[in-house]
Amino acid sequence: MCVLVSVAPKIVAGPRDTAAAVNSDVRLACAAAADPPPAISWLKDGDPVIPSDYFRLVDGGSLRILGLIASDAGMYQCFATNTAGSAQATAELVVLMNGTWYTALA
């Protein structure tokens, strides 16, 4: 008889608060340990981030944003989910444009 034990995700490398200039590329880290391996998803200011040519999931779950614009500023949440549970980590992205810092509150 075989017993399968699922392990809920644990974020082992989460995103960090980041500041970057407009038009630059940014990578927000997200890696999780779990069994079975977790699915990784992202939210920006509470809304789902849809992977595209602009928002890319890389390295198993990290988020790469290409060519920042001011509206990219905000709070980003990484979620790792499997059948045993979920975990999340949050970071703020601040964007500098024309000498002005844009934040989630701007």
N, C-alpha and C positions, 0 to 999 in steps of 0.2 A: 504494500500500500504506500502510496506517495502522498505526502502532504505539501500542498503549495501554500507558501506564506507570502502575502503581498506586503510591501513596505511603502508607506506613504512618502511622497516627495519631500526632500529637504534641499533648500537652495544652498549650493556650495560656492557659488560665485554670482553674486547679485549685482545689479546696476549701482553705480555711484553717482552722486550729484555731480553734474558736469556743466561746464560753461564753454561755449565755442562760438566762433565768429560766423556770421552769415556766409553762405556759400561753401562752408567747410563740410567735411563728412565726419559723422560721429558714430561710435560703436558703444552700445549699452550692453554690458555683459549679462548673461543669464545662463547658468548651468545648474542642474539639479541631479541629485542621486535618488534613485527609487527602483523598486522592482514590482511590477513591470516598469520599464522606462517611461517617464512621463511625457505627455504632450506639452509643449511650451506655447503660450499665447501672450499677447501684449495688449495693454490698454493705455491710451493717452487721455488724461483728464476724464477717465471713466468710460471712454468710448473705445471699441475694438480697433486695433491697428490692423489693417488689411495688408498682408504682404504684397508688394508690387515692385516695379523697377526702382521706386523711390524708397520704400521701406522694405528692407531685405532681412530675412532670417538667415543668419550665418552661424557656423560652428555649433550646430545642434540646438540653437535657440536664442543666441544673442541677436540684438536688433541693430542693424546698420542703417543710418539715415544719410542719404546722399544729397549734398547741396542744400544745407540748412537755409530756411527762411524764418522770418520772425515768428510766424504762427506755429512753428514747431516747438517753441518754448512751452513747457508744461510739466506735469507730473506723469511719469511713465511707470507702469506696473507690469512686472513679469509674473506670470502664473505658470506653475508646473502642476499638472493634474494627471492622476492615474486612478485605477479602480479602488485604491486604498485611501485616497484623499488628495489634498492639494496643499501647496505652499505658495507664498507670494513675497515679492520684494519690490520696493518703490524707490525711485530717485527723481530728482528734479533736473530738467534740462533748461539752461538759461542761454539765450542767443544774443550776441552782440552785433548790432547793426548801426552804422553811422554814429558810433560813440554812445549808443544807448543800449542798455541791457534789457532784454525782453524776458519776462518771467511768466509763470503761470498766472500771476495776478495782473499782468499788464494788459 
